[in-house]
Amino acid sequence: MNLPSPVEATEIEAAEVEAAPGAAPDAPRRGQLRRADKIMTSEEIDAFLAGAFCGRTATIGADGYPYVVPNLFVWARGLVYLHTAKLEGHFLANVRHCDRASFEIDEAGEVWAYGPVECDTTISYRSVILFGRIREIDAAAEKMEFYSRFMRKYAPTDSWGREVGSFPRMHKTIVYAITPEAVTGKQGPLPPLAERWPHKRAPAVAVPDASAGVPST
């Protein structure tokens, strides 16, 4: 699976994606990261998406409000797959209203200090945000493949002794696929202990010797 690099995605967004209606000419565009030193590589993004436990999907309603829900998901062939019950709910209504969607995963690490005052505090983390188009999957074979991948990801190998691949209620669910248009990954690794406060302190400021230059009597 070939993801555009975060830098390439940013360049594509800057060159091709129109700003939102009514936005200022210099308004930020989708998929842009200001901190180049925190950008994740395509390989890091791919691995994180493949292994993350839960994601959050944002859709847009007819009233203009965004709606965000947590989902278990599968990342396969460069697409995000997820599912819901086959009910006329908020999520399905939004998907049928507008196919634009965002998907996010994150992982919080350790809170740590980097300086002598209390606001010199941060956290190690990594996160991926995906912008794309969401659609319902109709093909039974594609739905079956999703559920097989889903169970391999979340269930033990023997599926607690049950028949593997038994999905008799598949027709009562809706499977969705999100096709990415832009993907960015950002991370702030935890530095070595020696680089964290109080182990790493500011260089001591030399204090002039008050007796220097004083003539002797």
Helices and strands as residue ranges (DSSP letters): H 6-16, G 36-38, H 42-51, E 55-60, E 66-71, E 74-76, E 79-85, H 90-97, E 100-113, E 121-137, H 140-154, G 159-161, G 170-172, E 173-188, G 193-195
